[in-house]
C-alpha cells in the first residue's frame, strides 16, 4: 500500500512537471524564455502545494477514521473487560458460596458424629452392667483368633465401645456389576470394627453383642455418615454409581435414633438417587407397623430400598414395592440350584421377569465362579455381586477428616443438629 502511494505521488509530480513545462513553452513564444521558465516553476510549485494540501486533507480524513475505529475498539475492549470482571466476580461468589456450603456440610457431619458419640457413651454406660459375661462361641473368619482371645461378651463389648469411641470403624466397599458387560454400577458399603491392636472384628462377631447393648444404631449411623462422604466424593467424578448402605433392624425400630437418622437424610436429599438402604429379610418381615412407617419415611425422601439375606422367595412383591423396595438380592446358589427350597412360585428363568413386573431389580450375590455367571446369564440376571468381581476393600477417610479440620479452622458456620427424644 505504501509502495503504491509513492508511485502515485511520483506520477502526479511527473505529470505536473510536464504540464508546467508545456505551459512554459507556450509562454516562451510570447514573453521569452526567462519569464516562461519562471512562470513554469511558479506553476509547478503551485500545483505541488495544491497536491500536498489535498494529500494532507486525505491523510487527515484517513487518520480520523482510524482514530474513530481505535476508539470503537477501545470502547468494545472496555465493555468486554467490564463483562469479564463481572463474570469473574460472579464466579468467585459462586466458588466461595459452594466452598462455604461444602464447609458447612462437613462441619454439620462432624456435629452428627460428635452427637452420635455422646449418645453412644450414654448407651454404653447404661448397658455395660447388663451384659452377661458368658463365653463367646468361636467364629470363623479373619478375626477368629481375636474373638477367641476376648473370651467373654463383656470384654468384647468394651472393645466395641473403644472402637466406636476412637472412630475405629472402617468402611469397606464391594463392587456390584452389570451383566454381561461386568461394568461397575454400584458398591455395597460394609462396616468393620478395628481393635486397638489392629485386629478386624467382622459383623457376624460384633453384631449380636452390639445389638444386645443397643449400639447397632450407633454403628449404622456411622456407616451412613461415611456413605454420604464417599458418595459426595464419587459425585465429583460420576453420578452413575450408587452405594448400598446396610441398616440393621434394630436401627429401623429405634424410636430415639431413627428420627435423627431421618433428619440427617433430609439434609442430604440431593444424594437420594445414589444411596440405597439395604435391610435383611428378617428385619423387613418383622418390622411391624413402626418399622414399616420408618421404611415409608425413607422412601418418601426419595431413597430406594433393598432386601438381602433372603431365605424365602414366598413374598408379596407388590407390597414390597409399595414400601419403597426397588432391589432384591438373592444368593446365586438359590437361583441356580435351590429355587424350590426357597419356596419360589416360578422357575429361575422366569424369576427376573416376575420381579420386573413388580418394579424390582434382581441382584445375584455371592457369585464366586464363571460357571455361575453363565447360568445367571441364562436367567437374564442384570446385576451380580461376589468375590469373582471384587472383594470388599477398605476406604481410608484421612483426606475427609483433613478437609473437615480445614473447614473448622476457616470458621465455617455451624448448622445446629436437630435432636429428638
N, C-alpha and C positions, 0 to 999 in steps of 0.2 A: 504494500500500500504506500509506503514512504517512497520507494523507488519510482512508482507510477506518478506520484505527486511531483517529484523532482523533474521527471521527464516532461510533465505538462508545463511546469514553470519554464523549463528551457525552451520548449516550443513556443510558448507565449512571448518570451523575451526575443527569440529569433524572429517571430512574426512581427513584433513591434519594431524591431530594427529594420526589417525590410520595408515596412510601411513608412517609417520615418525617412529611410533612405530614398524611397520613391518620391515622397513629398519634397525632400530637399533637392532632388534632381529637377523636379518640376519648377521649384522656386528659383533655381540657378539660372533658368532661361530668362527670368525677368529681373532678378535682383543681384545676380552674381554669386559666385561660389562662397565667398566668406559668409555672407548673410544667410545663404541657403544651408551651409553646414551648421551655423549657429542655431538656425531655426529648427533644423532636424534634430539637433542634440536636445534642445528645449522640449520639442515634441516627444522625443524618446523618453526623456526624464519624466515628462508629464504622464505619459502612458504607463511608465513603471510605477509612478506614485498611485495612479488610479488602480492599477492591478494589485499593488501592495495593500491599498485600502480595502479593496474587495476581498483579498485573501484574509486580511485581519478580521473583517466582518464575518467571513465564513468560518474562520477558526474560532471566533468568539461564540458563534452560534453552536458549533460543534462542542466547544468546551462547556457551554451552558447545558447542552443536552446530556453530556457525560456527567456533569455535576448533579443534574436532576436525577439521573439514573443511579449515581452513587448514593444520593440522599435517600432514594427509594429503597436501595439495598440496605442502607444503614437502618432505616425505619423497620424494614422486614426483619433484619437481624435482631434489632432491639426487641421487636414483638416476639420473635421466636425465643430469644433469650429469656424474656419475661415468662412465656409459657413454660419453658423448660424449668425455670426457677420455681414456678408454681407447682409443676408436676413433681419436682424433687422434694418440695416441702410436703406435698400430699403423700408421696411415697414414704418420706421419713416419718410422717404421722402414722401411716398405716403400719410400718415396721415397728414403730415404738408401741403402738396400740397392741399389735399382735404379741410383741415381746412381753409387754406388761400383762396381757391376758394369759400367756403361757406361764409367766412367773406366778400369777395369781393361782392358776390351776395347780402348779407344783406345790405352792405353799398350802393350798387347800388340801392336797393329797397328803402332805406331811401332817396336817392337823388331823386328818382322818386316821392316819397311822398312830399319832400320839393318843387320840381318843380311844382307839382300839386297845392300845397298850394299857391305858388307865383302866378301861373296862376289864381287860384281861386280868390285871393284877387283882382287882376286886373279886373276880370269879375264882381265881386260884386260891385266894385266902379263905374263901367260903367253902371250897370243895376239898381242899387238901386233907383236912381232918376226916373227911367222909370216905376217902378212898381206902379200901382194904389192902392189906399188904399180902395178897395172895400171889404165889409164883406165877410168872407169865409162861405160857406154853411157848416152846421154841418155834421160830418161824423160819421158813426157807427164804433165801434172798440175800442180797448183798450185805445186809446188816444183821444177819442171824447171830454172828459171834457177839456183836454188840448187845443184842436183845438178851442173849443168854447171860452175859456179864451183869446185866442190870438186876435180874433175879426177882424183882417184885414190882408191882404196879405203882407203889408209892415212889420208888426210885425213878421209874420211867416217867411218871408224872412230873417229877422235879426236872428231869431232862427236857421234857416237852415245854415246861414253864420257862426254863432258861433259854431254850432255843427261840421261843417266841419273844421273850423279853429282850433278847440281844439281837433280834432280827436275823436269826439263822434259819430262815425259811427260804429255800431255793425254788425257783420256778424252772420247770423243765418243759420243753416243747417237743411234741412228736408230730410229724407231718401226716396229713390226710391228703391223698392224691385222687385225681380223676382217672377213670379207666376208659379206654385202654391207653391214653396218652401218658399216664403217670405224671401229670402236671400237678405241681403243688397248688392246692386250693384252700386248705385250712391248716391250722395247728390245733392240737389239743394241749391245754395247759395243765400240768400236773405239779403238785406241791411235794416237796421232800423237806424233812427237818434234818438239821445237822447238829450232832452233839459237839461238845466243846473240843473233843479230840479229832473232829473231822469225820467221824463215822456218820453214814447216812441212815436215817430211820425212814423206812418205807411206810406208805399209808396203811397197809394191812397190819402194820405193827403198832402204829400210834393211834389209829382212828378209834378203836374201842375204848382205850383209856381216855383219850381226849373227849370223846362223846360223853363218857360217864362223868367227867369233871365239868361238862358244859363248855368246853373250849373249842369245839368244832366250828362254832360261829366265828371265833377269832381267826382260825386258820382260813376259813372260807373268805372272810373279809380281806385278809392279807393277800390271798390268791387273786381276788377281784382287783384289789389295788394294783398288784403287779400286772395283771392282764391289761388294765387300762393304760398303764405306762407303756407296755410293749406294743399295744395296738396303735397308740399315738406315734411311737417310733416307726412302726411299719407303714403308717399312712403317709409318711414323708417320702416313701418310695413307691407304694402302690396301695390302692384301696380295694384291690381284688382279693385280698387274703383276709380271712376271718379267723377267730380264735374261739375254741370251745372251752368254756370255763366251768369246771366241776363244782357243784354246790351240794352239800350234804342235806339229808332230810332233817337233821337237827336244826340247821340254819333256816330251812323252809318253815319250820314250826316255831321258831324262836320269836316270841312276841316282843322281846326287848331289842334284839339286834336287827331283825328284818326291816323295821321302819327306817333305821339308819342306812341299811343296805340300799333300800329304795331311794332314799334321799340322795345318796351318792350317785346312783344311776341317773336320777333326774338331772343332776348337774352335768352328766356326760351322755346325754341322749344323742348327741351327734355321732356316737360310736355304735348306735343300736344296730346298724346294718353289718357290723363286723364282730360283734360279741354274741355268741350263742351259749346260753346257760344249759348245762347238762346235769340231769338228775338220774339216779339209778332207778330201776323199775320198782323196787320195794318202796322207795320214798314217794314215788308218784301214786302207786296203788294204795298206800296207807296215809296219804296226805290229809285226808279229812276235809271238812268244809273250810277250815282256816288255811290249810296248805293250798287247796285249790284256789282260794281267793288270792293268796300271795302269788301263785303262778299266773293268774289272770292279771295281776298288777304288773308283773314283769312284761307280759305280752302287751299290755296296754301302753307301756313305754316304748314299744316297737322292737323289743328284743325277742329273737326266736328261741325256742326251747328244743332240747334234745333229750332222748331217753337212751341210757345204756344199761349194761349188766342185765340184759333181757333174758329171763329164764323161760317165759311162756309167751307165745305169739297169739294166744286166745285173748285178744284185746279189742276194745271198742275204738277203732281207729278214728271214727268220726268225732267221738268225744275228745280224743287226744288233740285233734286239730282244733276243736273248739277251745281247749285250754291254752292253745298257743304253740303246740308242738309242731315242728317242721322237719325234724330229723329223728330217725330211729336207727340205732346202732345194734347190729346183730352179729354174733360171732360167725366167722367164716365156716367153722365146723358145723354149726347149726344149719346153715344154708346148704352145705354140700352133703351132709350125712345124717342130720337129726331133725328134720322139719316135723316129722310125726311126733317125736319125743317132746318137741316144744309146743305141741298141740296146735300147729298151724292149720288153717282152714283151706289152704291152697298149696299146690306144689311149689317147689323153689323157683321154677322157671316162670311162674305166674305171680310170685310174691311182690316183685318190684312194681308190676302194673297195679296190683291191689293197693299198695301204698300210694302210688301216684294218683289214683282216683280220689284219695282222701287228703291230698296235698302234703304228703310226707315223702321225704328223701331217704333212700336206703343207703347206709354206710356199712360195709362189711369190715369188721375189726378182727384183730389177731390173725392177720394174713402173714404166713411165715414162709411160703414156698411158691414157686412158679406154677406148679400143678394146680394149686388152689386158684390162682389168678385165671387160668384157662377155664376152670369150672365157673367162676364168677362171671366171666365174660359171656358164657353160655346163658347165664341167668339175667343178662343185661344190667348188671350192677354198675352204677355210675361212680361210686366213691369207695375207697378202701384205705385201711389203716393197719399197720403192723410192722414188725421188725424187718420185713422184706423191703419196705420203703424207707425205713429210717427209725432208729431207736430214739427214745427221749433224750434230749440234750439240755444241759443246764444253761440258763441265761444269766449272765452276770449283770448286776444293777449298779456297778460302780459309777458309770457315767451319769445315770439318772440321779443318784444321790449327790454327785458333784454339781449337777445342774440345779438341784434343789437348794443346796447350800449357797450357790451363787445368787439365786433368786432372793433368798432371805437376806444376804449381805447387801443386795441392791435396795432393800427396804420395800419389796413388793407388797402391795396392800393385802391384808389378811381377810379371808372370807370366813365369817363365823360359821361354825359347824352346828347344824340343827340337831338337837338332841331330843330323844323321846324317853318316856318312862320316868 
